[in-house]
Amino acid sequence: QVQLVESGGGLVQAGGSLRLSCVVSGNIFSINTMAWYRQAVGKERELVARIPGTGGGSTVYADSVKSRFTISRDNAKKTVYLQKNNLKPENTFVYYCKANVNWIDYWGQGTQVTVSS
């Protein structure tokens, strides 16, 4: 059984910063690509940032968050982070962590980020 647990969401004023964390636990042989997605009510989930595993690949960001958001991972802690700077009200979403664990995609439960103007 594999679980992803996100934390770090909350309410922040415009211009502020937050760091989201997602910890993977369970029966883990390998953690490959890890990513953060966002979803607004009534909208489809969309990619925010993706970071490859040791197998290689490129880190990818949505155009709207480049230069303000940074994705990183700590393989020893089985954790992926999303540092979010200079937040704007339009960054208000539920953020979901996704990880490819043992070649199967798993999702976290989501964490709400609300940016007030």
N, C-alpha and C positions, 0 to 999 in steps of 0.2 A: 504494500500500500504506500503510495506516494502522496504527500501533501505539500501544498504551497501556501504559506501564510504571509500576507502583506501587512505592513504597518507604516506609520508615518504620515498618514493623511490627516486632514483637519481643515480648519478655517484660517485663512491668512489674508492679510491686506495686499492690495495690488503693489507690486514692487518688491514684495517679500520673497522668501525662499523656503523650500521644504525639501526634505530628503525622504524618499520612499525606500523601503526595504522589503525584500521578499526572500524568505528562508525556505529552502527545500528540505524535506525530511522523509524518512521511510527507507524502503529497500532500494538503495541507489547503487547502480553499477557505473553509470556515467551520466553526466549532465552536459548536454550539448548546447545548442543555441538557447539563449534566454532573452526575454523581451518584455517590454511594457506596452500595453494597449490602453486606450481610453474609450469611454462610451458615454454619450449623453442620452437622456431619456428619449426613447422613441427613435434613436438613431443606431446605425450599425457600429460595431466595435471597430476601431481603427488603430493601426500601428503608430506608436510614438517613437520607439527606439528598439533596436535589436543588436545584440552583441554575440559574436560567435563563440563556440567552444574551442578546445585545443585543436580541433580538426582543421581550423583555419576559416577564413572568410572575412568579410568586412563588417564594421560597425555601421549601422544605418540609422538615420534620423528622419522624421517627418520634416518637411521644409519649414513648417511653422514653428518648430522648436529648436532648430539649429542655432548654435551659439548661446542658447540660454539653458538648455538641458544637457546633462551628461549622464550616460549610462556606464556603469562599471560593475565588476563582479569580483567576489572573493571566493575562489574555488575551495579553499580550505574550510571556509564557513558555509559553503553551499548557499551563498547569498548573492542576489543581484540588487543593485541600487539604482535609483534615478534621482539625481540632484537637479532640482528645478529652481532656477534663479529668475529674478525679474518677472515674477508671475503677473499675469493679466487676468481680468475677469473671464475672458474667453477660454482660459485654461481650466475652468470649472467642469469637472467630469468625475465619473467613477473610473479609477485607474486599476487595471488588472495586470497581474504578472502571469507570464506564460513561460514554461520551461519544457524543453525536450529532454525527458529523463528516460534512460534506457530505451531510446528511440521511439518514445510515445509522448505526445503532447499533453501537458497538464496545465490547468488554470487555477489561479488563486480565487478567493472569494470576492476580491475587489476592495478598494479603499476610496472613500469619498474625499475629494479635494475641492474646496470651495474658496474662490478668490473674491474678496469684496472690493468694491471700488471706493 
